[in-house]
């Protein structure tokens, strides 16, 4: 197993909400933004979904939906056309409830098929498909336009707690039980590609999972060594990144929680990861470097989510007779520290100026590669300002040539933004003068 994630010198901090949304009468289980970032929908075990005007901080009149069952999942399509809700009466058992509402017309379609509670739903990036996961041990794929089942049911070996489409909608990742089993299914062939772990039938975790690094990896809270004799909440305390083809772990894990991780959120640009735990903390991590940027004391947090622009961070708190949604401003220094880590982390060159760039999340550098390659450089990108879009960066290059020798070189570099890679070196040849100075 890889070594632990980097721990920053974090102090105990308190998140101060700028807006608090009150109204639900039971556990809030799911929150989703509308694409414009001005509205939000939440689902609760009080059997309602509520929509919120974030400018006024009040519930939108007439938009509340009273359901027959507890609501465990809500989602809004990226084009804003569809709102989907899922749930069921978990303790009492019975069929799950799954509904699609077309926002403009208000037309609602009820989808039937799941025999038990629906705990998680996901809408494809192109807003055409819906994935639903249930403790009936199946995942189903639906057409949002027609409401028809188009793939599945995919039969798993345990209760389905989370489902997530790959960005190209060709695959769906499924996490089971207490975060102890992970599966990848091919949507077109409807066959299982790969599976790791085993079910426990001891509980169901609904913490989200995310595809990262352009379909190549998956991030999830996971337990490799589940022990039936231990308390459930003393397990599944670590976040891992998995290769999407083999489900082997990639890079170092995110370690820091002391109790069960009940929620994850990833910023839209993939640079900032948030986790909620039953240790009554919310932690913010730089995704690419694995560095813990901040840890906040929050009583019983659930359902973390970032706003579409990542400038705000949202979570729910659920205590007896006090169920609310808290909206906080993401600290600017946290955003800055996370964003700069999207830059290159490994630079491997075999002969000047031919330089190969690889991403830390997909490139495993073994000790053998260290000895074979005479020039292996690990890049650490340090911002000169707090502005993520600033093109002036400082490059610190530790040269890993021998055990006792390091060579540090600082040089200002001009970076250019592209659509797919916000921080992209204008030319590999720009490193030629740097290498010449070595």
C-alpha positions as CSV (number, residue, x, y, z in Angstrom):
1,X,0.0,0.0,0.0
2,X,1.2,3.5,-0.8
3,X,2.3,5.9,1.9
4,X,-0.2,8.2,3.5
5,X,-1.3,11.5,2.1
6,X,0.5,14.7,3.0
7,X,-0.7,16.4,6.2
8,X,-0.6,20.1,6.3
9,X,-0.1,22.1,9.5
10,X,-3.8,22.4,9.9
11,X,-5.4,23.8,13.1
12,X,-9.0,23.2,14.2
13,X,-11.2,25.6,12.3
14,X,-14.8,26.5,12.3
15,X,-16.8,26.9,9.1
16,X,-19.0,30.0,9.3
17,X,-22.1,29.7,7.1
18,X,-23.1,32.8,5.1
19,X,-26.5,31.3,4.6
20,X,-28.5,28.7,6.5
21,X,-31.5,27.0,4.9
22,X,-34.1,25.7,7.4
23,X,-37.3,23.8,6.9
24,X,-36.7,20.1,6.7
25,X,-38.1,18.0,9.5
26,X,-35.9,14.9,9.3
27,X,-32.4,13.9,8.0
28,X,-31.4,15.7,4.8
29,X,-29.9,13.0,2.6
30,X,-29.1,14.7,-0.7
31,X,-28.4,18.2,-2.2
32,X,-27.9,19.3,-5.8
33,X,-27.3,22.6,-7.4
34,X,-29.1,23.8,-10.5
35,X,-26.6,24.7,-13.3
36,X,-27.1,28.5,-12.8
37,X,-25.8,28.2,-9.3
38,X,-28.8,30.3,-8.1
39,X,-31.0,27.5,-7.0
40,X,-30.7,24.3,-5.1
41,X,-32.8,21.2,-4.4
42,X,-32.6,19.0,-1.3
43,X,-34.2,15.7,-0.4
44,X,-35.0,14.5,3.1
45,X,-36.4,11.6,5.1
46,X,-39.3,13.9,5.9
47,X,-40.6,12.7,2.5
48,X,-40.2,16.1,0.8
49,X,-37.9,17.7,-1.7
50,X,-37.5,21.4,-1.4
51,X,-36.1,24.0,-3.8
52,X,-34.2,27.0,-2.5
53,X,-33.6,30.5,-3.9
54,X,-30.0,31.1,-2.9
55,X,-30.2,34.9,-3.4
56,X,-32.9,35.2,-0.8
57,X,-32.0,32.2,1.3
58,X,-35.6,31.1,1.3
59,X,-37.6,28.1,0.0
60,X,-39.2,28.6,-3.4
61,X,-42.9,28.7,-2.9
62,X,-44.9,26.1,-4.9
63,X,-41.8,24.0,-5.7
64,X,-42.0,21.7,-2.7
65,X,-42.8,18.0,-3.6
66,X,-44.4,15.8,-1.0
67,X,-43.4,12.2,-1.8
68,X,-44.9,8.9,-0.6
69,X,-41.5,7.7,0.6
70,X,-38.4,9.0,2.2
71,X,-36.2,10.9,-0.2
72,X,-32.6,9.6,-0.3
73,X,-31.4,11.1,-3.6
74,X,-31.9,14.2,-5.8
75,X,-30.2,15.3,-9.0
76,X,-30.4,18.0,-11.6
77,X,-29.2,17.5,-15.1
78,X,-26.4,19.7,-16.4
79,X,-28.7,21.3,-18.9
80,X,-31.2,22.1,-16.2
81,X,-34.0,20.4,-18.0
82,X,-34.6,17.5,-15.6
83,X,-34.9,17.0,-11.8
84,X,-34.8,13.5,-10.5
85,X,-35.7,12.2,-7.1
86,X,-35.3,8.7,-5.6
87,X,-36.0,7.0,-2.3
88,X,-38.1,4.5,-0.5
89,X,-39.1,3.4,3.0
90,X,-35.8,1.6,3.9
91,X,-36.7,0.3,7.3
92,X,-40.3,-0.7,6.3
93,X,-39.0,-2.2,3.0
94,X,-41.2,-2.1,-0.1
95,X,-40.6,-0.8,-3.7
96,X,-38.4,2.3,-4.3
97,X,-39.8,5.5,-5.6
98,X,-38.1,7.1,-8.6
99,X,-39.5,10.2,-10.4
100,X,-38.3,12.4,-13.3
101,X,-39.7,16.0,-13.5
102,X,-39.2,18.1,-16.6
103,X,-38.5,21.5,-15.2
104,X,-40.1,23.7,-17.9
105,X,-43.4,21.8,-18.3
106,X,-43.7,20.3,-14.8
107,X,-44.5,16.9,-16.3
108,X,-43.6,14.1,-13.9
109,X,-42.8,10.5,-14.9
110,X,-42.6,7.7,-12.4
111,X,-40.2,4.9,-13.2
112,X,-41.0,1.4,-11.9
113,X,-38.6,-1.5,-11.5
114,X,-36.6,-1.3,-8.3
115,X,-38.1,-3.5,-5.6
116,X,-36.4,-1.7,-2.7
117,X,-35.2,1.7,-1.7
118,X,-33.3,3.8,-4.2
119,X,-30.3,5.2,-2.4
120,X,-28.4,6.9,-5.2
121,X,-29.0,8.4,-8.7
122,X,-26.7,10.0,-11.3
123,X,-27.4,11.8,-14.5
124,X,-25.1,11.5,-17.5
125,X,-23.0,14.5,-18.5
126,X,-25.0,14.8,-21.7
127,X,-28.3,14.9,-19.7
128,X,-29.8,11.9,-21.6
129,X,-29.4,9.0,-19.2
130,X,-30.2,8.3,-15.6
131,X,-28.5,5.6,-13.4
132,X,-30.3,4.4,-10.2
133,X,-28.9,2.2,-7.5
134,X,-30.9,0.3,-4.8
135,X,-30.6,-2.1,-2.0
136,X,-32.4,-4.6,-4.2
137,X,-28.7,-5.1,-5.4
138,X,-29.3,-3.7,-8.8
139,X,-28.3,-0.7,-10.9
140,X,-30.6,0.4,-13.7
141,X,-30.1,2.8,-16.6
142,X,-33.0,4.9,-17.9
143,X,-33.7,7.2,-20.8
144,X,-34.7,10.6,-19.3
145,X,-36.8,11.6,-22.3
146,X,-38.9,8.5,-22.5
147,X,-38.5,7.1,-19.0
148,X,-37.8,3.7,-20.4
149,X,-35.2,1.3,-19.1
150,X,-32.3,1.1,-21.6
151,X,-29.8,-1.0,-19.8
152,X,-29.8,-3.4,-16.8
153,X,-30.7,-4.3,-14.3
154,X,-27.0,-4.9,-13.5
155,X,-27.0,-7.5,-10.7
156,X,-24.5,-6.7,-8.1
157,X,-23.4,-8.9,-5.1
158,X,-24.5,-6.4,-2.4
159,X,-26.6,-3.3,-1.6
160,X,-25.9,-0.5,-4.1
161,X,-25.0,2.7,-2.2
162,X,-23.5,4.9,-5.0
163,X,-23.5,5.0,-8.8
164,X,-21.6,7.3,-11.1
165,X,-21.5,7.5,-14.9
166,X,-18.1,8.0,-16.6
167,X,-17.9,11.4,-18.3
168,X,-18.5,9.7,-21.7
169,X,-21.4,7.7,-20.3
170,X,-19.9,4.4,-21.5
171,X,-19.3,3.0,-18.1
172,X,-20.9,3.2,-14.7
173,X,-19.1,2.8,-11.4
174,X,-21.0,1.1,-8.5
175,X,-20.1,1.0,-4.8
176,X,-21.7,-1.5,-2.6
177,X,-22.5,-1.9,1.1
178,X,-20.3,-0.1,3.6
179,X,-17.8,1.0,0.9
180,X,-16.3,-2.5,0.8
181,X,-16.9,-3.5,-2.8
182,X,-16.5,-1.5,-6.1
183,X,-17.7,-2.5,-9.6
184,X,-17.3,-1.1,-13.1
185,X,-20.0,-2.0,-15.6
186,X,-20.1,-1.4,-19.4
187,X,-23.4,0.3,-20.3
188,X,-23.5,-0.9,-23.9
189,X,-22.6,-4.6,-23.4
190,X,-24.3,-4.6,-19.9
191,X,-21.4,-6.7,-18.6
192,X,-19.3,-6.4,-15.5
193,X,-15.8,-5.2,-16.4
194,X,-14.1,-5.6,-13.0
195,X,-14.8,-5.9,-9.3
196,X,-12.8,-5.6,-6.1
197,X,-13.8,-6.3,-2.5
198,X,-16.8,-8.1,-1.1
199,X,-20.2,-7.3,0.4
200,X,-20.8,-7.2,4.2
201,X,-24.6,-6.9,4.5
202,X,-23.9,-4.9,7.6
203,X,-24.9,-1.4,6.3
204,X,-25.1,0.8,3.3
205,X,-22.9,3.8,2.6
206,X,-24.2,6.5,0.2
207,X,-21.0,8.5,-0.1
208,X,-20.5,9.6,-3.7
209,X,-17.8,8.2,-6.1
210,X,-16.2,10.2,-8.8
211,X,-14.5,9.5,-12.1
212,X,-11.3,11.5,-12.4
213,X,-8.4,12.1,-14.8
214,X,-10.5,11.9,-18.0
215,X,-12.1,8.5,-17.3
216,X,-8.9,6.9,-16.2
217,X,-9.4,6.8,-12.4
218,X,-12.1,6.6,-9.8
219,X,-12.2,8.2,-6.3
220,X,-14.0,6.6,-3.5
221,X,-14.1,6.1,0.3
222,X,-13.3,2.4,0.7
223,X,-12.5,-0.3,3.2
224,X,-10.1,-3.1,2.2
225,X,-10.1,-4.8,5.6
226,X,-13.6,-4.8,6.8
227,X,-13.9,-6.5,10.2
228,X,-17.3,-7.7,11.4
229,X,-16.3,-7.5,15.0
230,X,-15.5,-3.8,14.8
231,X,-18.0,-1.0,15.0
232,X,-19.2,0.0,11.5
233,X,-18.3,3.6,12.1
234,X,-14.7,2.8,12.9
235,X,-14.3,1.5,9.3
236,X,-14.2,3.0,5.8
237,X,-12.1,6.0,7.0
238,X,-9.8,6.3,4.0
239,X,-10.3,7.7,0.4
240,X,-8.5,5.9,-2.5
241,X,-8.0,6.6,-6.1
242,X,-8.5,3.5,-8.3
243,X,-7.4,2.7,-11.9
244,X,-10.7,2.5,-13.8
245,X,-9.6,-0.6,-15.8
246,X,-8.0,-2.7,-13.1
247,X,-9.3,-1.1,-9.9
248,X,-5.8,-1.2,-8.5
249,X,-5.0,1.8,-6.2
250,X,-3.3,4.7,-7.7
251,X,-1.1,7.1,-5.8
252,X,-1.3,7.7,-2.1
253,X,-4.6,7.5,-0.2
254,X,-6.3,10.4,1.6
255,X,-5.9,9.6,5.3
256,X,-7.0,11.7,8.2
257,X,-10.5,10.8,9.3
258,X,-10.8,8.8,12.4
259,X,-14.4,7.6,11.8
260,X,-16.5,6.5,8.9
261,X,-16.5,8.9,5.8
262,X,-20.2,9.6,5.0
263,X,-19.8,12.1,2.2
264,X,-17.5,13.3,-0.6
265,X,-17.5,16.2,-3.0
266,X,-15.2,17.1,-5.8
267,X,-15.0,20.6,-7.3
268,X,-15.9,20.9,-11.0
269,X,-12.3,21.5,-12.0
270,X,-11.2,18.4,-10.1
271,X,-8.7,20.3,-7.9
272,X,-10.4,20.3,-4.5
273,X,-11.8,17.3,-2.6
274,X,-14.1,17.6,0.4
275,X,-14.9,14.8,2.8
276,X,-17.4,14.6,5.7
277,X,-16.9,12.1,8.5
278,X,-18.6,10.7,11.6
279,X,-15.7,12.1,13.5
280,X,-17.6,15.4,13.2
281,X,-15.1,17.0,10.8
282,X,-15.1,18.3,7.2
283,X,-11.8,18.0,5.5
284,X,-10.6,19.8,2.4
285,X,-7.8,18.3,0.3
286,X,-5.7,19.3,-2.7
287,X,-6.7,16.5,-5.0
288,X,-3.6,16.2,-7.0
289,X,-1.0,16.5,-4.2
290,X,-3.2,14.7,-1.6
291,X,-2.4,17.5,0.8
292,X,-4.8,18.1,3.7
293,X,-5.5,21.9,3.4
294,X,-8.0,22.3,6.2
295,X,-10.0,20.4,8.8
296,X,-13.2,22.0,10.2
297,X,-15.2,20.9,13.3
298,X,-18.8,20.4,12.3
299,X,-21.4,18.5,14.3
300,X,-22.8,15.6,12.3
301,X,-22.1,16.8,8.7
302,X,-23.6,15.2,5.6
303,X,-24.1,15.7,1.9
304,X,-21.1,17.9,1.1
305,X,-21.2,19.7,-2.3
306,X,-19.4,22.5,-4.1
307,X,-21.2,25.3,-6.0
308,X,-20.7,25.1,-9.8
309,X,-17.9,27.7,-9.5
310,X,-16.4,26.1,-6.4
311,X,-16.5,29.4,-4.6
312,X,-19.0,28.1,-2.1
313,X,-19.2,24.9,-0.1
314,X,-22.4,23.4,1.2
315,X,-23.2,20.7,3.7
316,X,-26.2,19.5,5.8
317,X,-26.2,19.1,9.6
318,X,-28.7,16.7,11.2
319,X,-29.3,16.8,14.9
320,X,-32.5,16.2,16.8
321,X,-35.1,18.7,15.8
322,X,-32.5,20.7,13.9
323,X,-32.0,19.8,10.2
324,X,-30.5,22.5,8.1
325,X,-28.3,23.3,5.1
326,X,-25.3,25.4,5.6
327,X,-23.7,27.5,2.8
328,X,-20.2,28.7,3.3
329,X,-17.7,30.7,1.3
330,X,-14.8,28.5,0.3
331,X,-11.7,30.2,1.7
332,X,-9.8,31.8,-1.2
333,X,-6.4,30.6,0.1
334,X,-7.8,27.0,0.1
335,X,-8.9,27.4,-3.5
336,X,-5.5,28.8,-4.5
337,X,-3.6,26.0,-2.9
338,X,-5.7,23.3,-4.5
339,X,-5.8,24.8,-7.9
340,X,-2.1,25.1,-8.4
341,X,-1.7,21.4,-7.8
342,X,-3.4,20.7,-11.1
343,X,-0.1,21.5,-12.8
344,X,2.4,18.9,-13.7
345,X,3.7,16.7,-10.9
346,X,6.2,14.5,-12.7
347,X,8.6,15.5,-15.4
348,X,10.6,12.7,-16.9
349,X,13.2,13.5,-19.6
350,X,15.5,11.0,-21.3
351,X,17.5,13.4,-23.5
352,X,17.4,17.2,-23.7
353,X,15.2,18.7,-24.9
354,X,12.9,15.8,-25.4
355,X,10.7,15.9,-22.3
356,X,7.8,13.6,-21.4
357,X,5.1,15.0,-19.1
358,X,3.0,12.6,-17.1
359,X,0.3,13.1,-14.5
360,X,0.9,12.0,-10.9
361,X,-2.5,10.3,-10.8
362,X,-1.8,7.9,-13.6
363,X,2.0,7.5,-13.6
364,X,3.4,5.0,-11.1
365,X,7.1,5.6,-10.6
366,X,8.8,2.5,-9.2
367,X,12.2,2.3,-7.5
368,X,13.5,0.5,-10.6
369,X,12.6,3.5,-12.7
370,X,14.4,5.7,-10.3
371,X,17.6,3.8,-10.9
372,X,17.2,3.3,-14.6
373,X,16.5,7.0,-15.3
374,X,19.5,9.2,-14.7
375,X,17.4,12.3,-14.7
376,X,14.1,12.1,-12.8
377,X,12.5,15.3,-11.7
378,X,9.6,15.9,-9.4
379,X,7.9,19.2,-10.0
380,X,6.3,21.2,-7.2
381,X,4.4,24.3,-8.5
382,X,4.2,27.1,-6.0
383,X,2.0,30.2,-6.7
384,X,3.5,33.7,-6.6
385,X,0.0,35.2,-6.1
386,X,-3.3,34.0,-4.8
387,X,-4.9,34.2,-8.3
388,X,-5.5,30.8,-9.9
389,X,-5.5,32.4,-13.3
390,X,-2.2,34.2,-12.9
391,X,0.3,32.9,-15.5
392,X,3.4,33.7,-13.4
393,X,4.5,30.7,-11.4
394,X,7.6,29.6,-9.6
395,X,9.1,26.3,-10.4
396,X,11.0,24.4,-7.7
397,X,12.8,21.4,-9.1
398,X,14.3,18.8,-6.7
399,X,16.6,16.6,-8.7
400,X,16.3,13.0,-7.5
401,X,19.7,11.8,-8.8
402,X,21.2,10.3,-5.6
403,X,20.1,9.7,-2.1
404,X,22.0,12.6,-0.6
405,X,22.0,15.1,-3.4
406,X,19.3,17.6,-4.4
407,X,19.5,20.5,-6.8
408,X,16.9,23.2,-6.5
409,X,16.3,25.6,-9.3
410,X,13.7,28.4,-9.2
411,X,12.5,29.9,-12.5
412,X,9.5,32.0,-13.5
413,X,7.5,30.3,-16.2
414,X,4.7,31.5,-18.5
415,X,1.8,29.2,-18.6
416,X,-1.1,29.3,-21.1
417,X,-4.7,28.2,-20.5
418,X,-6.4,25.7,-22.8
419,X,-10.0,24.3,-22.7
420,X,-9.0,20.9,-21.5
421,X,-6.0,21.8,-19.3
422,X,-6.2,25.1,-17.4
423,X,-2.5,25.0,-16.7
424,X,-0.4,23.9,-19.6
425,X,3.2,24.6,-20.4
426,X,3.5,26.5,-23.6
427,X,6.3,24.4,-24.9
428,X,8.4,21.6,-23.6
429,X,11.4,23.3,-25.2
430,X,11.1,26.1,-22.6
431,X,12.8,23.7,-20.3
432,X,15.9,23.4,-22.5
433,X,17.6,26.4,-20.9
434,X,16.8,25.1,-17.5
435,X,18.3,21.8,-18.2
436,X,21.4,23.4,-19.7
437,X,21.9,25.3,-16.4
438,X,21.9,21.9,-14.5
